[in-house]
């Protein structure tokens, strides 16, 4: 089964740890996969790991900026305040 489908199925079944592992595996194979990066952010947030979610979001924004997709980069960056506002960050 393709990694992306595994990621989605795990996330939909609310198994964020499993989804995170699948997204990480997908990113090992394709480090700039925007869908996997977005999924990784969501999985990390579901696990309460806002620090790594914000770091992954920063990575996604950087990729979008380098591919000259400024409006998408701004939209993605707009999620950062929501991550910050959800409480104190803790590193794991």
N, C-alpha and C positions, 0 to 999 in steps of 0.2 A: 504494500500500500504506500503511495507517495507520502513523503513527510508532511506536506501541507495538509493533506486529508487527516493524517494522524493527529496533527496539531489541533485542527478544528474539532475533531471528534472528542478529543480529550478535554478541550476547553468547554465545549457544549455540555459535556457530562460533568462539568465542574470538577475537573481533576487538574487544577492549575499547575501542580508540580510536574505531572506527566506532560502537560501541554508545554511547559517551559523547557523541559528536556527535549521535546520534539522540535520546538522552535530553535533551540540552541544547535541541535544537529543540522537542521536546515541551514542555519547561518554558518556553520562550519563549512558547508558545501558551497554556499553562495552568500558571502559576507555582506553584500549590499542589497539583499532581498528585502525590499521595503515592506512587503506583506508580513514576512517573518519578523521583522523588527517591530512592526505595529502589534503583532500578536504577542511578542515577547513583552512589550510594555504592558499590555492588558493582563497577561499571566502574572507578571511581577506585582502589579497592583492588586490582583486577586489574592496574592500571597502576602500582601501588606509590605512589600519591599519597595518603598517609594524611592529610595536612594538609587538602586539599580534601574528602576523604571525611568527615572529622570535621566540617568546616564545613557540608557538605551534611546530615549527620546532625543537627546542631544546628538547621538550618533545618526539617527534618522534625519534630523534637521540638516546636519552636515552633508549627508548624501544628497538630499533634495537641493540644497544650495549649490553643490558642485555640478548638478545636472541642470542648472539654470531653471529651477522650478520654484521660484521665490514665493509665489502665493501658497503653494502646498507646504513649503517650509514654514511660512508664517502660521498657517493653520495648525501644523503639528506643534510648533513652538507654543501656540496658544494653550495647549494642554498642560504646560508646565505649571502655571498658577494653580490649576485644579489639583495637581499632584501636591504642590506646596501647601495649599489650603486645607488639605485633608488631615493635617496634624503633623506632629514632629516627625522628622525623618529619623530612621534608625539604620545604621549600617549593619550588615550581616557578615 
